Amino acid sequence: MINKFTSHPTKALKAYQDQVPEGIYRSCKQCGSEFYAPQAGKYQTCPNCGYGFRVSAKERLKMLTDNFTEWDAEVVSSDPLNFPNYQTKLAQAQKKSQLQEAVLTGQAQFGDYQAGLGIMDPTFIMGSLGTATGEKITRLFEKATAKALPVIMFTASGGARMQEGIHSLMQMAKVSQAVNGHRDAGLAYIVVIMDPTTGGVTASFASQADIILAEPKAMIAFAGRRVIEQTIHKELPKDFQSAENAYQNGFVDAIVPRNEQVATLTQLLAIFASQKWGSKDVKK
């Protein structure tokens, strides 16, 4: 039987595609595969290559623990430069992420162990580092130091927030000082690098941990690929800014899939506890 669809296969395909509800299928930007959306599962990963899709900080928290006390939820960015449309952009980001700023901080439990926990939110102006973001992360380390807790930091950021100019850049030094104070107290610091972690975040506290973990296929960079290529006048390898390349070159200690992260973090916290990290006997 011949109808208007069989005689025009392209039109038939388009007609069927139009009937598929949006969000039923997903595409992976890393491997290019398309799959039935529920296959991403609880951890929102590509079933083909293991890439972890970008999710909000609160969604990420659900993958890690249900024992969490939030800190400093009231800290919010001002507009130090009166940057055009910045207040509107902040309001949109706050509504989308259900956070006041681009990082969620607090105290969490992993197994039998307590830790200070920070999760950057790539849905909040690409997890950019603004003054309030830096203030919350600084307070995270300061409170963890006072409570003698290790810190676990999940990073995902496009770098410094341009709408806050030099105020944003100063957060790198401010957070780094808090990290050093935490280290001087003999306390452990673990970073889990998510996709993407770039710019000033990579250049500061994402690189300062005792243990640096990364998710599969996560982008780890300082400058953008095009900027580097234009500077050195050479084409970079395809995997130059991948977690796998960073691991091969010693920047990352281990690549850990999302479904293994809770067990890995709990094991590391147990090791730190057995070595009496945070006690006065730890050599600095």
FIPAPA-893941 format. One line per 10 residues: number of its first residue (from 1); their letters; for each residue x, y, z of C-alpha. Coordinates in steps of 0.1 Angstrom, whole numbers, padded with zeros to 4 digits. Layout:
BEGIN
NUM	a	X/Y/Z | ...
! end
This chain:
BEGIN
1	minkftshpt	0000/0000/0000 | 0014/0034/-0010 | 0006/0065/0010 | 0020/0100/0013 | 0046/0087/0039 | 0059/0057/0021 | 0063/0076/-0011 | 0083/0103/0008 | 0105/0085/0034 | 0121/0117/0046
11	kalkayqdqv	0087/0133/0053 | 0077/0101/0071 | 0107/0102/0094 | 0100/0138/0102 | 0064/0131/0109 | 0074/0103/0134 | 0100/0125/0150 | 0075/0152/0156 | 0054/0128/0175 | 0082/0119/0200
21	pegiyrsckq	0078/0140/0232 | 0108/0162/0240 | 0132/0147/0265 | 0126/0111/0256 | 0160/0107/0240 | 0193/0122/0250 | 0225/0128/0232 | 0260/0125/0247 | 0283/0154/0237 | 0313/0132/0244
31	cgsefyapqa	0307/0101/0224 | 0278/0112/0202 | 0256/0083/0212 | 0218/0088/0215 | 0199/0068/0241 | 0166/0065/0259 | 0167/0092/0286 | 0159/0069/0316 | 0191/0049/0308 | 0211/0078/0323
41	gkyqtcpncg	0199/0064/0356 | 0202/0079/0391 | 0237/0092/0384 | 0229/0109/0351 | 0257/0093/0331 | 0260/0082/0295 | 0254/0044/0293 | 0279/0042/0264 | 0310/0062/0277 | 0303/0070/0313
51	ygfrvsaker	0303/0108/0309 | 0285/0125/0337 | 0259/0150/0325 | 0258/0185/0342 | 0233/0186/0370 | 0225/0212/0397 | 0242/0211/0431 | 0211/0199/0448 | 0207/0171/0423 | 0243/0162/0429
61	lkmltdnfte	0238/0161/0466 | 0211/0135/0463 | 0236/0112/0446 | 0260/0115/0476 | 0242/0116/0509 | 0209/0122/0526 | 0226/0134/0558 | 0235/0170/0551 | 0232/0203/0570 | 0235/0234/0549
71	wdaevvssdp	0258/0263/0559 | 0256/0300/0549 | 0225/0297/0526 | 0219/0334/0531 | 0251/0346/0514 | 0243/0363/0481 | 0262/0383/0456 | 0258/0421/0454 | 0265/0440/0421 | 0298/0457/0429
81	lnfpnyqtkl	0303/0471/0394 | 0267/0479/0386 | 0271/0456/0356 | 0242/0458/0330 | 0215/0432/0335 | 0235/0414/0362 | 0207/0415/0388 | 0184/0399/0362 | 0209/0372/0354 | 0213/0365/0391
91	aqaqkksqlq	0176/0362/0397 | 0173/0338/0368 | 0201/0316/0381 | 0187/0316/0416 | 0153/0304/0403 | 0168/0277/0381 | 0192/0263/0407 | 0172/0270/0438 | 0203/0284/0454 | 0213/0319/0463
101	eavltgqaqf	0248/0314/0448 | 0268/0291/0426 | 0279/0267/0454 | 0261/0246/0480 | 0281/0242/0512 | 0276/0224/0545 | 0283/0194/0567 | 0277/0159/0554 | 0281/0123/0565 | 0297/0096/0544
111	gdyqaglgim	0294/0062/0561 | 0306/0068/0597 | 0325/0100/0589 | 0316/0137/0589 | 0331/0161/0564 | 0326/0197/0552 | 0311/0195/0517 | 0310/0220/0489 | 0293/0214/0455 | 0296/0239/0427
121	dptfimgslg	0266/0244/0405 | 0271/0246/0367 | 0235/0257/0362 | 0242/0289/0382 | 0260/0312/0356 | 0282/0282/0347 | 0294/0278/0383 | 0313/0310/0380 | 0334/0323/0409 | 0318/0355/0422
131	tatgekitrl	0323/0372/0455 | 0295/0353/0473 | 0308/0320/0458 | 0342/0327/0472 | 0328/0338/0505 | 0308/0306/0509 | 0338/0284/0500 | 0361/0304/0524 | 0336/0299/0552 | 0333/0262/0544
141	fekatakalp	0371/0258/0550 | 0371/0280/0581 | 0341/0262/0597 | 0356/0228/0588 | 0389/0239/0604 | 0371/0250/0636 | 0352/0217/0637 | 0383/0196/0628 | 0366/0182/0597 | 0381/0172/0564
151	vimftasgga	0367/0190/0533 | 0353/0174/0501 | 0349/0199/0473 | 0330/0191/0440 | 0342/0216/0414 | 0324/0227/0382 | 0331/0262/0369 | 0336/0284/0339 | 0361/0304/0360 | 0359/0339/0374
161	rmqegihslm	0326/0358/0370 | 0332/0386/0346 | 0303/0407/0359 | 0322/0412/0391 | 0356/0419/0376 | 0386/0422/0400 | 0363/0414/0429 | 0358/0379/0414 | 0395/0374/0407 | 0404/0382/0444
171	qmakvsqavn	0384/0351/0455 | 0412/0329/0442 | 0436/0342/0468 | 0410/0344/0495 | 0399/0308/0492 | 0435/0296/0488 | 0443/0312/0521 | 0415/0294/0538 | 0426/0261/0522 | 0461/0267/0536
181	ghrdaglayi	0447/0274/0571 | 0428/0241/0569 | 0459/0223/0558 | 0480/0239/0586 | 0456/0224/0610 | 0465/0190/0597 | 0431/0184/0580 | 0425/0165/0548 | 0411/0180/0516 | 0396/0161/0487
191	vvimdpttgg	0385/0175/0453 | 0362/0158/0428 | 0365/0175/0394 | 0333/0176/0374 | 0327/0188/0339 | 0338/0215/0333 | 0364/0228/0357 | 0383/0257/0342 | 0399/0291/0347 | 0405/0305/0381
201	vtasfasqad	0389/0276/0399 | 0414/0252/0382 | 0442/0276/0390 | 0434/0278/0427 | 0414/0255/0451 | 0406/0227/0425 | 0444/0221/0423 | 0452/0224/0460 | 0438/0192/0475 | 0456/0164/0491
211	iilaepkami	0437/0140/0468 | 0423/0150/0434 | 0397/0128/0418 | 0379/0134/0385 | 0348/0122/0368 | 0352/0103/0334 | 0355/0126/0304 | 0354/0158/0326 | 0370/0189/0310 | 0399/0202/0331
221	afagrrvieq	0414/0234/0318 | 0427/0269/0325 | 0425/0288/0292 | 0403/0278/0263 | 0415/0255/0236 | 0414/0283/0209 | 0433/0307/0231 | 0461/0282/0236 | 0462/0272/0199 | 0464/0308/0188
231	tihkelpkdf	0491/0315/0214 | 0514/0286/0206 | 0504/0283/0169 | 0498/0246/0171 | 0468/0223/0171 | 0462/0206/0205 | 0455/0169/0208 | 0418/0161/0209 | 0420/0149/0246 | 0443/0176/0258
241	qsaenayqng	0419/0190/0283 | 0403/0157/0294 | 0404/0141/0328 | 0420/0111/0313 | 0449/0132/0299 | 0453/0149/0333 | 0454/0115/0350 | 0480/0102/0326 | 0502/0132/0333 | 0499/0130/0371
251	fvdaivprne	0475/0160/0377 | 0446/0137/0388 | 0451/0109/0413 | 0421/0088/0401 | 0392/0089/0377 | 0361/0077/0396 | 0327/0071/0381 | 0297/0086/0399 | 0284/0053/0411 | 0317/0046/0429
261	qvatltqlla	0322/0080/0444 | 0305/0075/0477 | 0324/0043/0484 | 0357/0059/0474 | 0352/0090/0495 | 0341/0070/0525 | 0372/0048/0521 | 0395/0079/0519 | 0379/0094/0550 | 0384/0062/0568
271	ifasqkwgsk	0421/0063/0558 | 0425/0099/0570 | 0408/0091/0603 | 0431/0061/0609 | 0461/0083/0602 | 0448/0108/0628 | 0446/0137/0602 | 0434/0167/0622 | 0451/0157/0654 | 0477/0179/0671
281	dvkk	0502/0151/0664 | 0501/0155/0626 | 0534/0170/0613 | 0529/0201/0593
! end
